[in-house]
Amino acid sequence: MFKIISKNILAFEEIYLFIKEGDEPKSDNEILEFVNETFNVNWNTLAQVNFRLLWLINLGKIKKEDKRYSVKN
């Protein structure tokens, strides 16, 4: 499922890699800033980021703790 979503949804896999490769857990605002800068988009709200984060949580790829996201071990 992860591969299918990654092929069809902008920034899905990249968000996962951004979280995975970071030294510290990321906030949704940090992820929004990363997406806007990396993909030259202008997402003004967290809606699109939150969809992707929830999908990653549901796939068991990441977890949310204290309003920050990290890779699930």
C-alpha positions as CSV (number, residue, x, y, z in Angstrom):
1,M,0.0,0.0,0.0
2,F,2.9,2.4,0.9
3,K,4.3,2.0,-2.6
4,I,1.0,2.6,-4.3
5,I,0.3,5.7,-2.4
6,S,3.9,7.0,-2.9
7,K,3.5,6.7,-6.7
8,N,0.2,8.6,-6.7
9,I,0.3,11.2,-3.9
10,L,2.6,14.2,-4.0
11,A,5.1,14.3,-1.1
12,F,3.9,11.1,0.6
13,E,7.2,9.2,0.6
14,E,9.2,12.3,0.9
15,I,7.4,13.2,4.2
16,Y,8.1,9.7,5.5
17,L,11.8,10.1,4.6
18,F,12.0,13.6,6.1
19,I,10.7,12.2,9.4
20,K,12.9,9.1,9.2
21,E,16.1,10.8,8.4
22,G,15.7,13.6,10.9
23,D,17.6,13.7,14.2
24,E,14.5,14.7,16.1
25,P,10.8,14.1,15.8
26,K,9.1,16.7,13.5
27,S,6.1,18.9,14.1
28,D,3.3,19.2,11.5
29,N,4.4,22.8,10.9
30,E,8.0,21.7,10.2
31,I,6.7,19.1,7.7
32,L,4.5,21.7,6.1
33,E,7.5,24.0,5.7
34,F,9.5,21.1,4.2
35,V,6.8,20.3,1.7
36,N,6.3,23.9,0.6
37,E,10.0,24.4,0.1
38,T,10.8,21.1,-1.5
39,F,7.9,20.9,-3.9
40,N,7.4,24.6,-4.6
41,V,3.8,24.5,-3.5
42,N,1.9,27.0,-1.3
43,W,-0.1,24.9,1.1
44,N,-1.5,27.4,3.5
45,T,-3.1,25.0,5.9
46,L,-2.0,21.7,7.5
47,A,-4.9,19.8,5.8
48,Q,-2.8,18.1,3.1
49,V,0.1,17.4,5.5
50,N,-2.3,15.9,8.1
51,F,-3.9,13.6,5.5
52,R,-0.5,12.2,4.7
53,L,0.6,11.9,8.3
54,L,-2.6,10.0,9.2
55,W,-2.1,7.6,6.3
56,L,1.5,7.0,7.4
57,I,0.3,6.4,11.0
58,N,-2.4,4.0,9.7
59,L,0.2,2.1,7.7
60,G,2.3,1.7,10.8
61,K,5.2,3.8,9.4
62,I,5.2,6.6,11.9
63,K,3.9,7.5,15.3
64,K,2.7,10.7,17.0
65,E,3.9,11.6,20.5
66,D,3.6,15.0,22.1
67,K,2.4,16.6,18.8
68,R,5.5,15.4,17.0
69,Y,6.1,12.7,14.5
70,S,8.8,10.0,14.4
71,V,9.4,6.7,12.7
72,K,7.6,3.8,14.4
73,N,10.2,1.1,15.6
